Amino acid sequence: MISLPEEFCSNMKQLLKDEYDDYLSSFNENRYYGLRVNTDKISSKDFLSLAPFRLKPISWCSDGFYFEEEDKPAKHPYYYAGLYYLQEPSAMLPAEVLPIEKGDVVLDCCGAPGGKSGRLANKLNNTGLLFANDISISRAQVLLKTLERQGATNIYVSAQDIATLDRFENTFDKILIDAPCSGEGMFRKEPQLIRSWLEHNNDYYAQIQKKIISNALKMLKPGGMMVYSTCTFSQKEDEDIIEYALEICPELKVLPIKKSEGFVEGLTPLTRNCVRLYPHKIKGEGHFVALLQKGDKKEDKVYEEKIIEKPADPFFKDLDYPFHNGHFETRKDKLYFIPDHNIDLTGLRILRSGLLIGEYSHGRFEPSEALAMALKKEEYRKIIDLKNNDERVLKYLKCETLNVEEFDVEGYALVCVDGYPLGFGKVSKGILKNKYPANYRYI
Ligand SMILES: C[S@@+](CC[C@H](N)C(=O)[O-])C[C@H]1O[C@@H](n2cnc3c(N)ncnc32)[C@H](O)[C@@H]1O
């Protein structure tokens, strides 16, 4: 049994009253494991017939499933193909409740490691823009990797304190704040969080959260919507932050969230529309979620897709990817496709803007891993499609050279597992020189 801090227990007793013992008992039960299907690559229906895992639906996320720990989906090549993301079930709710329209400009304020950003990207379906940010550069690198593996293309990834993004006043249609918090809802999943709870109290996080929400409110367009979430139970970090937001932004409304079985409403009259998830009431860990709107919605968006002609380089002859609503840009030998938006990135720590297509090296073009992950098999002509039980799949993911003599291709080939791209390799006379990036390697 985990040893919980006395002060935390007394707060929880006060909060839960006669449910407190049920909450404590939840620590004796196994935690739940979740994965979320990447609908940019495969529908949940197709995934269910393809995946060799025992899956059960998560009621509050249409593409979320519980899996059995022993099935080890993180070890399967489909994971490397970006077909799904492993995510704690209750953490699927915040991005799920944020309504996103095609063409929206969306900010994820505190995005790393990227579970929720990934779902926001799915909802945008490579239209509009996802500006995914995290204060920490090392965590923002993980965020980029998450989005890149998923095949997200309409992205900016930055490493900024959200307070430094004040130039973006009234800019975003939708904002997600998955705030840094004391993590009380994760004690069963990550008992080491108890130590950091002892270091910083709820007031410490509440100060940070107030700053983040007031900055985000300025960046939200009039009529725009925002989700505020934490994985903690403290009223100081949850309902009090929403009440603070209502105070500083009088036109703000708290919108209702569709309730699944076991969801509990917010604690105060002004925050009844918020939801609280508790590990003794749902199959998942703890979370708090609020859906907010700044005034009334202004106009319905009209999204038009404009296809852009591809560059003349020989590599692009084999590529049938529909580049749209953006422009090509070469920076330091790297070629990007950047979504068209009036977002001024000058002076910001930007890890990625748009889709990195590849790099010119010694006069030749080398396609990137980001491009491989953005492609569907039919969008590139030179394909090496291996079955998931072919030993060459793991060899490829371990960056080894492969014999692919039965495939009639030369030059850059897209290596796929059961039709889903993994990365590029360069084929010469039946031998594939591996171009899979070392930092993506199978472990
Ligand atoms: C709860 S985690 C986010 C988890 C993420 N939304 C996901 O689903 O994977 C909170 C994140 O906020 C970041 N953070 C803390 N203070 C911040 C600030 N002032 N501006 C931007 N990010 C911040 C932390 O580095 C941390 O990665």
The ligand as an SDF file (V2000), in Angstrom:
LIG
                    3D

 27 29  0  0  0  0  0  0  0  0999 V2000
    0.5140   18.1820  -17.1540 C   0  0  0  0  0  0  0  0  0  0  0  0
    1.8800   18.4710  -18.1490 S   0  0  0  0  0  0  0  0  0  0  0  0
    1.2010   18.4870  -19.7620 C   0  0  0  0  0  0  0  0  0  0  0  0
    0.8770   17.1350  -20.3300 C   0  0  0  0  0  0  0  0  0  0  0  0
    0.4430   17.2030  -21.7840 C   0  0  0  0  0  0  0  0  0  0  0  0
   -0.6780   18.0810  -21.9640 N   0  0  0  0  0  0  0  0  0  0  0  0
    0.1030   15.8530  -22.3920 C   0  0  0  0  0  0  0  0  0  0  0  0
   -1.0660   15.5400  -22.5600 O   0  0  0  0  0  0  0  0  0  0  0  0
    1.0210   15.0920  -22.7270 O   0  0  0  0  0  0  0  0  0  0  0  0
    2.2080   20.1510  -17.8430 C   0  0  0  0  0  0  0  0  0  0  0  0
    3.3170   20.7340  -18.7110 C   0  0  0  0  0  0  0  0  0  0  0  0
    3.3320   22.1510  -18.5020 O   0  0  0  0  0  0  0  0  0  0  0  0
    4.6350   22.6190  -18.7490 C   0  0  0  0  0  0  0  0  0  0  0  0
    4.6860   24.0000  -18.1870 N   0  0  0  0  0  0  0  0  0  0  0  0
    4.8220   24.3740  -16.9030 C   0  0  0  0  0  0  0  0  0  0  0  0
    4.8040   25.7200  -16.7940 N   0  0  0  0  0  0  0  0  0  0  0  0
    4.6300   26.2040  -18.0450 C   0  0  0  0  0  0  0  0  0  0  0  0
    4.5430   27.5300  -18.5900 C   0  0  0  0  0  0  0  0  0  0  0  0
    4.6210   28.6030  -17.8240 N   0  0  0  0  0  0  0  0  0  0  0  0
    4.4140   27.6790  -19.9370 N   0  0  0  0  0  0  0  0  0  0  0  0
    4.3550   26.5660  -20.7320 C   0  0  0  0  0  0  0  0  0  0  0  0
    4.4220   25.3030  -20.2600 N   0  0  0  0  0  0  0  0  0  0  0  0
    4.5570   25.1200  -18.9430 C   0  0  0  0  0  0  0  0  0  0  0  0
    5.4970   21.5720  -18.0830 C   0  0  0  0  0  0  0  0  0  0  0  0
    6.8080   21.5560  -18.5940 O   0  0  0  0  0  0  0  0  0  0  0  0
    4.7250   20.2770  -18.3700 C   0  0  0  0  0  0  0  0  0  0  0  0
    5.2710   19.6080  -19.4840 O   0  0  0  0  0  0  0  0  0  0  0  0
  1  2  1  0
  2  3  1  0
  2 10  1  0
  3  4  1  0
  4  5  1  0
  5  6  1  0
  5  7  1  0
  7  8  2  0
  7  9  1  0
 10 11  1  0
 11 12  1  0
 11 26  1  0
 12 13  1  0
 13 14  1  0
 13 24  1  0
 14 15  1  0
 14 23  1  0
 15 16  2  0
 16 17  1  0
 17 18  1  0
 17 23  2  0
 18 19  1  0
 18 20  2  0
 20 21  1  0
 21 22  2  0
 22 23  1  0
 24 25  1  0
 24 26  1  0
 26 27  1  0
M  CHG  2   2   1   9  -1
M  END
$$$$
